[in-house]
Structures are given as C-alpha cells and as structure tokens.
C-alpha cells in the first residue's frame, strides 16, 4: 500500500492507506487469530470509486496477517417475512461487509437471521450445528471458545453495533429478552428448504439505553484500544475481556443496558419487524 489518499476529512486532511495501517497496528488488530469486524466508512469522504476503495480497505485488513476475518452479514430475513438465499441475500451491515460477502473465497453461514461471512482458515465459524442465531452453537458461541479472538470496530462505534453483547445477555438469561422461533425458506444454490431458527429478541416495549455504558467501561478498563483515523476511530477489544466486562455489568445491574427497569408483568411478547436491521 502506498501513501495515496483514500479519504478526505471534514477538515480537508487526507487519510492514506498508511494512516489506516498505522491505526490497525496501534490497536493490535494484527495480534488476533480471529478478527470479527464491525465496519463503517466514517473516516471521511471517499477519494477512489467505491469498488476500488473497498478492495483497498480489504487489502489493508488482510495485510494485518490475521488468519481469519469474519464479518456480520445479517439479513434478519425470517423476521422480515423474507426468504434467505445464502448466495444472494444482501447484507444490511454496510458496504464493506457486503463486499467481503461477495468475495469468491468467502464462506457464508446458513443462518437466515444473523449470518456471517468468513475469509481465511477458520471457516468452521460459519458452520452452525443447530438453529440458534444466538446461544449454544452460534458463531458468537464459537468465538467465545476460540483463543485469540478479537472484535474490531473499523470506523464503527461499539455503542451502536456490538451485537456480541446479546450473546452474553443470552448466557446470563436476562429477563427482558426471550427466545422466539422464526420460520421461513432458506435457499442454497437454488435448493429451497423450510427451516425454523431461534433468536433471542427483546420484548417489544423494552427500550435499550443510549448512554454507551459498555463502551465507557471497556475504555476505562483499558480493554478497548482505540486510534483516531481521519473523522473516525478504529477500536479493538479481546473477546475474553469483552465477555467479562459485559457479564460483570449485567451481574451487577441486570438493567444496565436498558433505558429503565421493566416490571415482569408489563413485558410485551408481541413481535413486529419492518425492515429489521438490529437486534
């Protein structure tokens, strides 16, 4: 990678490939064996065309030397009353994740709710033995069992997109979420099958907090390493540290990620989804 510009910040500064590479190095992303990545192109206005930019960003991520890269390619298809086509259903997790999903070497999971795309050696992360999108056998469950797993926030904010939190909530069996079955059609290379998958969803009237308590705790503990990059930030946290902090907060105050506590008798199990993009 050269020093050519990839983004221009709101202040008119140029963000180069070298700048991004230095930020990735600063947060120790390259030390991972598995890097699960949330992405948002928040570094500035793009300079190259979209296809060239995405290719160069992916090359930067591959250049970290991490053996396995994994990105969420969630569709929540069954929640939205849609079929899920493993090869064709578009990800709702951003343009870089969608680019990675379409790479010839990418392996995508058959999960019609919370699929992932994996590039690298550990493609078993995309093999879900059961029908649970969160919990036992899920990709997050496999990550929890992997040594050297890290979460990378590539321009994305942990306060807005750290879906792994819900895996820990499932492990802790928080009262404000419940397992709900969704049934629909999964299509794999033209072959269709009817399947039922389970998702750990919020009760309808439960409102999550917007205070960013988890991100603050990870920063205060020194677990979340961050580096400014143009208008955005790159961050990285080890999976065990993230698990311990989330579980610790929930055990200290089960309502810590909610706008307010909810009495059990007001929880509403009615489920409605309109172009669902988050859990």
Number of C-alpha atoms within 10 A of each C-alpha: 11 7 11 13 16 24 23 18 17 12 9 11 13 20 23 20 20 16 17 23 18 14 20 23 14 17 18 19 27 19 17 23 19 28 28 25 20 25 21 19 19 19 24 20 17 16 16 14 9 12 11 12 16 20 13 16 17 15 13 17 19 16 12 16 14 17 16 19 24 28 24 26 27 23 27 26 24 23 22 17 15 17 21 24 21 19 16 12 18 19 23 17 19 15 17 21 25 20 16 23 26 16 12 8 12 19 24 23 22 21 30 30 25 24 24 25 27 28 22 15 13 15 17 12 24 22 17 19 10 13 19 22 22 26 22 17 17 23 28 22 19 17 21 18 12 15 13 15 21 26 25 31 24 24 21 21 19 24 15 11 15 17 17 22 19 21 22 23 22 20 14 14 16 16 16 24 19 16 17 15 15 18 17 19 19 23 18 14 10 10 9 14 11 10 14 15 19 19 22 21 18 22 18 14 14 17 15 13 14 11 13 13 14 19 20 14 16 18 14 10 12 12 19 22 18 20 18 15 22 24 18 18 20 26 27 25 25 21 23 17 16 22 16 12 19 25 18 12 16 18 13 10 11 18 18 18 21 15 13 12 14 15 9 9 6 10 16 13 15 8 12 10 11 8 14 16 17 13 13
